[in-house]
């Protein structure tokens, strides 16, 4: 994977700048399902979601108190690398599972 920085464009595209090169990345629409079984991870989870807020179209949270967990569903419009980065970071939080499903084509 290339390193560099991403610049989001109003057109829905993102530009990746790395090693003096510019690469265009198309946005994808994705739904991310998150299960939170460790309440101590909620603060870190919310901080991550805040960091990615520009890509979040909507968020729905359902507390399932009888089972001691919360279910969060996100709708995203972002480059594939951004969606994968967020999902990976969420899944590394203790007691948090996250999976993404993607649109077949660019949004």
C-alpha positions in Angstrom: 0.0 0.0 0.0 1.3 3.4 -0.9 1.8 6.0 1.8 1.0 9.7 1.4 -2.0 11.9 2.1 -5.5 12.0 0.8 -7.4 15.1 -0.2 -11.1 14.8 -0.6 -12.7 16.6 -3.5 -16.2 18.0 -3.7 -16.8 15.9 -6.8 -16.8 12.7 -4.6 -13.3 11.8 -5.7 -10.2 11.8 -3.6 -6.7 12.5 -4.6 -3.8 10.5 -3.1 -0.5 12.3 -3.1 2.6 10.0 -2.7 6.2 10.2 -3.8 5.5 13.2 -6.0 2.6 11.3 -7.8 -1.1 12.1 -7.8 -3.6 9.2 -8.0 -7.4 9.6 -8.3 -9.4 7.3 -6.1 -13.1 6.9 -6.7 -15.5 6.9 -3.8 -17.5 3.8 -2.9 -20.8 3.5 -0.9 -20.5 1.2 2.0 -22.5 0.0 5.0 -20.4 -0.8 8.1 -21.9 -2.9 10.9 -20.3 -2.6 14.3 -21.0 -4.7 17.4 -19.8 -3.2 20.7 -19.5 -5.7 23.6 -17.0 -3.7 25.7 -18.4 -0.4 27.1 -14.9 0.9 27.9 -14.2 1.1 24.1 -17.1 3.5 23.4 -15.0 6.6 23.9 -12.3 5.5 21.5 -15.0 4.3 19.0 -16.7 7.7 19.0 -13.4 9.5 18.6 -12.7 7.4 15.5 -16.1 8.1 14.1 -15.5 11.8 14.7 -12.2 11.6 12.8 -14.1 10.1 9.8 -17.2 12.3 10.0 -16.7 13.8 6.6 -17.3 10.4 5.0 -20.3 9.3 7.2 -23.7 9.8 5.5 -25.6 8.4 8.5 -25.4 6.5 11.7 -27.9 4.3 13.6 -27.3 3.0 17.0 -29.3 0.3 18.8 -28.5 -0.5 22.5 -29.4 -4.1 23.2 -29.3 -3.9 27.0 -30.6 -7.5 27.6 -27.6 -8.8 25.8 -25.1 -6.2 27.0 -24.1 -4.9 23.6 -24.7 -2.1 21.2 -25.3 -2.4 17.4 -24.1 0.5 15.2 -24.7 0.8 11.5 -22.9 3.4 9.4 -23.5 4.5 5.8 -20.3 5.8 4.2 -19.3 7.5 0.9 -15.5 7.3 0.8 -12.5 5.9 -1.1 -12.1 2.2 -0.5 -8.8 2.8 1.4 -10.6 5.1 3.8 -13.4 2.6 4.4 -11.0 -0.2 5.0 -8.8 1.9 7.4 -11.8 2.9 9.5 -13.2 -0.7 9.6 -9.7 -2.0 10.6 -9.2 0.6 13.3 -12.7 -0.2 14.7 -12.1 -3.9 14.7 -8.8 -3.5 16.7 -10.7 -1.9 19.6 -11.2 -4.3 22.5 -14.7 -5.8 22.4 -15.6 -4.3 19.1 -16.3 -6.1 15.8 -16.7 -4.3 12.5 -17.5 -5.5 9.0 -18.1 -3.5 5.8 -20.2 -4.3 2.7 -19.6 -2.3 -0.4 -21.6 -1.1 -3.4 -20.7 -2.9 -6.6 -19.9 0.3 -8.4 -18.6 3.7 -7.5 -21.2 5.9 -5.8 
